């Protein structure tokens, strides 16, 4: 599957072209393991804004695990870019997008 940056959630499985611009509000991030895109031990995920500031960063300690960050509010940021994705897929749930 290719990246899908048109819907909600954003679905990202490769860092190539994994960026959107403009103001967004992030409600949740799910880093999911699946058979086509497995997560191995010590895989990394880094999400930045368009200026390169880190929004979310994680190293997965064990293989085959998924992780999620659900916010009580939302993170407002100028753009979203997945810069490191060693395995798995990332689902970024937005509350708004301009």
N, C-alpha and C positions, 0 to 999 in steps of 0.2 A: 504494500500500500504506500502511496506517496503522501507527503504532507498535505493536510487540508487546513488552510488558513482562512477559509471563507465562512465556516460555521462556528457554532458555539456548543461544545468546546473546540478550541484549536486542537488539531491532532498532528503530532510531529513525531516522525520516526527517523529523520535524518537531519543533520545540521545544515545541509545544502538548501538554501532558500527558506530557512526556518525563521523568518523575521516579518514582523508587521510594524508599520509606523503609525504615528498618531497617538493621542491619549487613549489609554485603556485602563480599566479597573479589573483587577484579577481577584476572583472570589476563592478559587481553589486550584491546586496543581496536583495531578496524579501521575506518578511515574510507574507505568505498568509493565510487568513481565508478561510476555506471551511466547508461544513456541516459535513464531517467525522472527521475533526480536527478543531473544532472551537477555536477562540481566545476569551478569556474572559477578562474583565477589570482587570488590574493589572497583566496580564500574562507577563512573562519575557522571553527574548531570549539573550543568551550569546554565542558568537563564539570566540574561542581562537586559537592560534597556538599550535604546539606540545609542546612548552615549557611552556604553560599556560598563555601567555601574551594575554590580551583581544584585539581582532581585532574589534569587534562590540558588543555593548550591548544596549538593549532597553527594556523599560517597556511600554506596550500598555495601554494607559489611558482609552480606551473605548472598549466595547465588539464588536466583529464582524468586526473590521477594519483590513485592511492589510496595510503594510508599505513597502517602498522600499528605498534603498540607491543606487543611480547610480553615479558612480565616473567619474570625468572628465578624469582621468588617470586610474591607477590601484594600488592596494595594493599588494606588493610582500611580501610573508611570507613563513616561513618554516612549511608547513602543515596547516591543517584546522580541527578544532574539534568543534562540537556543544555540549556545556557542559550543557546548560540550554535551554529547549524548553517546556514551559508550555502548549502551544496549537498551532494550526496551522501547516503549513509546511514551510520549508525554501528552497528557490531556490538560489543557489550560482553560479553565472555565472563567468566562468574563461576565461581569455585571453590566458593563457598558463599554462602548467602543465608538470613537469619533473619527 
